């Protein structure tokens, strides 16, 4: 058993000396040969050295594995960041396109019929009908309270011009009592027809008690 241990020691020392001598100058070789002789005399010390080296190598391998894992996670994170940046760029592009489309889709003022006078601000009129193939524009001249507008081949006829919504509402009711069942209020702002909800706030005052 001692012979085997001694043989093992000689082999290990020889390997150390051989590996060291491949990269050392003469002085270093001489020092390592001296250390090799010392290790040959003390197999336990050599074994401890080998064990320590293996433990350190194991730690190195573990650290390399951890580093590989971290590099993989960093790569995944970078990939996710790149993906999010692409999504953000697409959303910005979609937003810009939507704004451009909304700008293009902005309703254009309807064509006012000749003779109808445009009044600034909010005005309420009562529409009494919408007709195709019937042009009543010749009756609009010199009649500010009788007008119309053309859109999509249809002429929409209106009566009255009211600043107060409830006055327009009362006039609408009179027309309905006279048989104009389709009479209804249409608002204008600076001569442009708008949605009723866009002008009610701040314009329509509290409903009078006698307007039932």
C-alpha positions as CSV (number, residue, x, y, z in Angstrom):
1,X,0.0,0.0,0.0
2,X,2.9,2.4,0.8
3,X,4.4,1.6,-2.5
4,X,1.2,2.5,-4.3
5,X,0.9,5.8,-2.4
6,X,4.5,6.6,-3.1
7,X,4.0,5.9,-6.8
8,X,0.9,8.1,-6.9
9,X,2.9,10.9,-5.2
10,X,5.7,10.6,-7.7
11,X,3.3,10.7,-10.6
12,X,1.5,13.8,-9.2
13,X,4.7,15.6,-8.4
14,X,6.0,14.7,-11.9
15,X,2.8,16.1,-13.4
16,X,3.1,19.3,-11.4
17,X,6.7,19.7,-12.3
18,X,6.1,19.0,-16.0
19,X,3.2,21.5,-16.2
20,X,5.1,24.1,-14.3
21,X,8.3,23.6,-16.3
22,X,6.4,24.2,-19.6
23,X,5.8,27.8,-18.5
24,X,8.8,28.7,-16.2
25,X,12.3,29.8,-16.5
26,X,15.3,28.0,-15.0
27,X,15.1,29.6,-11.7
28,X,11.4,28.8,-11.2
29,X,11.9,25.3,-12.4
30,X,14.6,24.8,-9.8
31,X,12.3,26.1,-7.1
32,X,9.4,23.9,-8.1
33,X,11.7,20.8,-8.3
34,X,12.6,21.5,-4.7
35,X,8.9,21.8,-3.8
36,X,8.2,18.5,-5.7
37,X,10.8,16.7,-3.5
38,X,9.1,18.1,-0.4
39,X,5.7,16.9,-1.7
40,X,7.2,13.5,-2.4
41,X,8.2,13.2,1.2
42,X,4.7,14.2,2.4
43,X,1.9,12.5,0.4
44,X,-0.7,13.9,2.8
45,X,0.3,17.5,1.9
46,X,0.2,16.7,-1.8
47,X,-3.2,15.0,-1.4
48,X,-4.5,18.1,0.5
49,X,-3.2,20.3,-2.4
50,X,-5.0,18.1,-5.0
51,X,-8.2,18.2,-2.9
52,X,-8.0,21.9,-2.6
53,X,-7.4,22.3,-6.3
54,X,-10.4,20.1,-7.1
55,X,-12.6,22.1,-4.7
56,X,-11.6,25.3,-6.3
57,X,-12.2,23.9,-9.7
58,X,-15.6,22.8,-8.6
59,X,-16.3,26.4,-7.4
60,X,-15.0,27.8,-10.7
61,X,-17.3,25.5,-12.6
62,X,-20.3,26.5,-10.4
63,X,-19.5,30.1,-10.9
64,X,-19.3,29.6,-14.7
65,X,-22.7,27.9,-14.6
66,X,-24.1,30.8,-12.6
67,X,-22.6,33.3,-15.0
68,X,-24.1,31.4,-17.9
69,X,-27.5,31.5,-16.3
70,X,-27.2,35.2,-15.6
71,X,-26.1,35.9,-19.1
72,X,-29.2,34.0,-20.4
73,X,-31.5,36.0,-18.1
74,X,-29.9,39.2,-19.2
75,X,-30.4,38.1,-22.9
76,X,-34.0,37.3,-22.2
77,X,-34.5,40.7,-20.5
78,X,-32.8,42.5,-23.4
79,X,-35.1,40.7,-25.8
80,X,-38.2,41.7,-23.7
81,X,-37.1,45.3,-23.6
82,X,-36.6,45.3,-27.3
83,X,-40.0,43.7,-27.8
84,X,-41.6,46.4,-25.5
85,X,-39.8,49.1,-27.4
86,X,-41.2,47.8,-30.7
87,X,-44.7,47.7,-29.2
88,X,-44.3,51.3,-28.0
89,X,-43.1,52.4,-31.4
90,X,-46.1,50.7,-33.0
91,X,-48.5,52.3,-30.5
92,X,-47.1,55.7,-31.2
93,X,-47.4,55.1,-35.0
94,X,-51.0,53.9,-34.5
95,X,-51.7,57.0,-32.4
96,X,-50.3,59.3,-35.0
97,X,-52.3,57.6,-37.7
98,X,-55.5,57.8,-35.6
99,X,-54.9,61.5,-35.0
100,X,-54.4,62.1,-38.7
101,X,-57.5,60.1,-39.6
102,X,-59.5,62.0,-37.0
103,X,-58.3,65.3,-38.5
104,X,-59.3,64.1,-42.0
105,X,-62.7,62.9,-40.7
106,X,-63.5,66.2,-39.1
107,X,-67.0,67.1,-40.4
108,X,-67.0,69.8,-43.0
109,X,-69.5,72.6,-42.9
110,X,-72.6,71.8,-44.8
111,X,-73.3,73.9,-47.9
112,X,-75.6,76.8,-47.0
113,X,-78.2,77.6,-49.6
114,X,-77.9,81.0,-51.3
115,X,-79.8,83.7,-49.6
116,X,-79.4,82.3,-46.1
117,X,-77.6,84.6,-43.7
118,X,-74.9,83.2,-41.4
119,X,-75.2,84.3,-37.7
120,X,-72.2,84.1,-35.4
121,X,-72.5,82.1,-32.2
122,X,-75.0,79.4,-31.3
123,X,-78.4,79.6,-33.0
124,X,-81.3,77.2,-32.8
125,X,-83.6,76.5,-35.8
126,X,-86.5,74.2,-36.3
127,X,-86.2,71.8,-39.1
128,X,-89.5,71.0,-40.8
129,X,-88.4,68.5,-43.3
130,X,-85.7,67.0,-45.6
131,X,-86.6,66.7,-49.3
132,X,-85.0,65.3,-52.4
133,X,-85.4,66.7,-55.9
134,X,-87.2,69.8,-54.5
135,X,-85.3,73.1,-54.6
136,X,-86.9,75.8,-52.4
137,X,-83.9,78.1,-52.3
138,X,-85.6,80.7,-54.5
139,X,-87.9,81.4,-51.5
140,X,-85.0,82.0,-49.1
141,X,-84.1,85.4,-50.4
142,X,-85.1,88.2,-48.0
143,X,-86.5,85.7,-45.6
144,X,-83.9,85.3,-42.8
145,X,-86.2,83.0,-40.8
146,X,-86.8,80.6,-43.7
147,X,-83.7,78.8,-44.9
148,X,-82.2,75.5,-45.7
149,X,-79.0,73.6,-46.5
150,X,-78.0,70.9,-48.9
151,X,-76.2,67.7,-48.0
152,X,-75.9,64.4,-49.8
153,X,-78.5,65.5,-52.4
154,X,-81.1,66.4,-49.7
155,X,-82.4,69.9,-49.0
156,X,-83.2,70.4,-45.3
157,X,-85.7,73.2,-44.6
158,X,-85.6,75.2,-41.4
159,X,-87.7,77.9,-39.9
160,X,-86.8,80.5,-37.3
161,X,-83.5,81.6,-35.7
162,X,-83.5,81.6,-31.9
163,X,-80.7,82.3,-29.4
164,X,-82.8,80.8,-26.6
165,X,-83.4,77.1,-26.8
166,X,-86.7,77.2,-25.0
167,X,-88.1,79.8,-27.5
168,X,-87.1,77.4,-30.3
169,X,-88.8,74.6,-28.3
170,X,-92.0,76.5,-28.0
171,X,-92.0,77.3,-31.7
172,X,-91.4,73.6,-32.5
173,X,-94.5,72.7,-30.4
174,X,-96.6,75.3,-32.3
175,X,-95.6,73.8,-35.6
176,X,-96.4,70.3,-34.4
177,X,-99.8,71.5,-33.3
178,X,-100.3,72.9,-36.8
179,X,-99.6,69.5,-38.3
180,X,-95.9,69.6,-38.9
181,X,-95.2,66.4,-37.1
182,X,-91.5,66.1,-38.1
183,X,-90.5,69.5,-36.7
184,X,-87.5,69.3,-34.5
185,X,-84.7,71.6,-33.2
186,X,-81.3,71.8,-34.9
187,X,-78.4,73.8,-33.5
188,X,-75.8,75.8,-35.4
189,X,-72.5,77.3,-34.2
190,X,-71.1,80.1,-36.4
191,X,-73.2,78.9,-39.3
192,X,-72.2,75.3,-39.0
193,X,-74.6,72.6,-38.0
194,X,-73.5,70.7,-34.8
195,X,-74.8,68.1,-32.5
196,X,-77.3,69.3,-29.9
197,X,-75.2,67.8,-27.1
198,X,-72.3,70.0,-28.1
199,X,-74.1,73.3,-27.4
200,X,-76.6,72.6,-24.7
201,X,-74.2,73.2,-21.8
202,X,-74.0,76.9,-21.0
203,X,-76.7,77.8,-23.6
204,X,-79.8,76.0,-22.4
205,X,-81.1,77.8,-19.3
206,X,-83.5,76.3,-16.8
207,X,-86.8,75.4,-18.5
208,X,-89.5,78.0,-18.0
209,X,-92.4,77.0,-15.8
210,X,-95.0,77.9,-18.6
211,X,-93.3,76.0,-21.4
212,X,-95.1,72.7,-20.7
